[in-house]
Amino acid sequence: MTVLSETERAIRRSARSKGAVGKNAIVPRVIPYLTDKTKAILDFGCGKDMIHVKALREQGFNVEGFDFSIPNSYVDYVRGKKYDVVYLSNVLNVQPSEQMLSELITTISLCIKPNSLVVANYPYKPRYLGWDTNEMLEWLEGKFKMVGKLDKEFAGKNIIWVMKL
């Protein structure tokens, strides 16, 4: 019997083959409004199929994907390159502990250029920590120097934050 770590269990529960993927995913749809095609973009938590990476590449964007489920992607993407934009589609909400959420932000800080954007949604479900929107916003404001929320024109009913470390 294989014993899975907390991280591995969270990854399997939140794989991007389910939920809002492809044309229904809001975060990848707003990226073209927030940056241009010359910027280096990272889809952090892209899922093993890299659906949104491929879709943005087809539009001409310079985007790469990172996911813990992809062997060696940590070394290849996070440690070796700095990005202008990092986006997290259905990533904040699936962190199973505050410690893992902190580790996520630390990891992102290693792969982003100064004053670059971090774009993240906060779906209503699942929310493994059980935090409501205000609790997550307060936590993010303690970690980032700037946190703004996209208006309904871009986000619809969704909660999408644009942040700077």
ZAMARGU-4260 file (C-alpha; in steps of 0.2 Angstrom, whole numbers, plus 5000, padded with zeros to 4 digits):
<rodrens>
0) 5000/5000/5000 | 5007/5017/4995 | 5005/5031/5008 | 5003/5048/5000 | 5009/5064/5007
5) 4997/5078/5011 | 5003/5087/4995 | 5001/5072/4984 | 4983/5069/4990 | 4979/5088/4987
10) 4986/5086/4969 | 4976/5071/4965 | 4960/5079/4972 | 4962/5095/4962 | 4969/5089/4945
15) 4965/5101/4931 | 4956/5087/4921 | 4940/5092/4931 | 4931/5108/4935 | 4933/5124/4925
20) 4946/5119/4912 | 4948/5124/4894 | 4936/5138/4888 | 4927/5138/4905 | 4942/5143/4915
25) 4942/5161/4919 | 4960/5165/4924 | 4968/5160/4907 | 4954/5171/4898 | 4959/5187/4907
30) 4978/5185/4904 | 4977/5193/4887 | 4970/5208/4895 | 4983/5210/4908 | 4999/5207/4898
35) 5006/5207/4881 | 5013/5193/4871 | 5031/5198/4874 | 5031/5194/4893 | 5036/5178/4900
40) 5021/5169/4908 | 5020/5154/4920 | 5004/5144/4923 | 5008/5138/4940 | 4998/5122/4944
45) 4995/5119/4925 | 4990/5101/4927 | 4998/5087/4918 | 4989/5090/4902 | 4994/5109/4902
50) 4977/5114/4894 | 4978/5132/4897 | 4997/5133/4892 | 4993/5126/4875 | 4978/5137/4873
55) 4988/5153/4877 | 5002/5147/4866 | 4990/5145/4851 | 4986/5164/4854 | 5005/5168/4852
60) 5009/5170/4871 | 5025/5166/4878 | 5019/5154/4892 | 5026/5139/4901 | 5018/5127/4913
65) 5023/5121/4930 | 5014/5107/4940 | 5020/5096/4954 | 5013/5081/4945 | 5025/5084/4930
70) 5042/5076/4934 | 5056/5088/4935 | 5046/5103/4932 | 5051/5111/4948 | 5069/5111/4943
75) 5066/5116/4925 | 5054/5130/4927 | 5054/5137/4945 | 5073/5137/4949 | 5079/5142/4932
80) 5069/5156/4925 | 5060/5172/4930 | 5043/5177/4924 | 5034/5193/4921 | 5017/5185/4925
85) 5012/5170/4936 | 4995/5164/4936 | 4986/5152/4947 | 4970/5145/4941 | 4961/5135/4955
90) 4977/5134/4965 | 4974/5145/4981 | 4958/5136/4985 | 4965/5118/4985 | 4980/5121/4997
95) 4976/5110/5012 | 4985/5120/5025 | 4991/5138/5029 | 5009/5131/5029 | 5006/5124/5011
100) 4999/5141/5006 | 5014/5150/5013 | 5026/5138/5004 | 5016/5141/4988 | 5019/5160/4989
105) 5038/5157/4994 | 5040/5146/4978 | 5031/5159/4967 | 5043/5172/4974 | 5058/5162/4968
110) 5052/5162/4950 | 5045/5180/4947 | 5053/5196/4942 | 5052/5211/4954 | 5036/5221/4952
115) 5028/5207/4941 | 5010/5201/4942 | 5003/5186/4951 | 4985/5183/4945 | 4974/5170/4955
120) 4956/5166/4956 | 4947/5160/4972 | 4933/5148/4967 | 4919/5146/4979 | 4922/5127/4980
125) 4932/5117/4984 | 4940/5127/4997 | 4951/5115/5007 | 4956/5128/5021 | 4937/5133/5023
130) 4942/5151/5022 | 4929/5163/5015 | 4934/5176/5003 | 4938/5190/5016 | 4949/5178/5026
135) 4959/5173/5010 | 4960/5192/5005 | 4967/5197/5022 | 4980/5183/5022 | 4985/5188/5004
140) 4986/5206/5009 | 4999/5201/5023 | 5010/5192/5010 | 5009/5204/4995 | 5013/5222/4993
145) 4998/5225/4982 | 4982/5215/4980 | 4968/5221/4968 | 4952/5213/4963 | 4947/5212/4945
150) 4930/5220/4941 | 4915/5211/4935 | 4918/5216/4917 | 4933/5204/4917 | 4929/5192/4931
155) 4910/5191/4930 | 4905/5182/4946 | 4922/5175/4949 | 4935/5182/4962 | 4951/5186/4953
160) 4965/5195/4962 | 4980/5203/4954 | 4994/5205/4965 | 5013/5210/4967 | 5026/5203/4978
</rodrens>
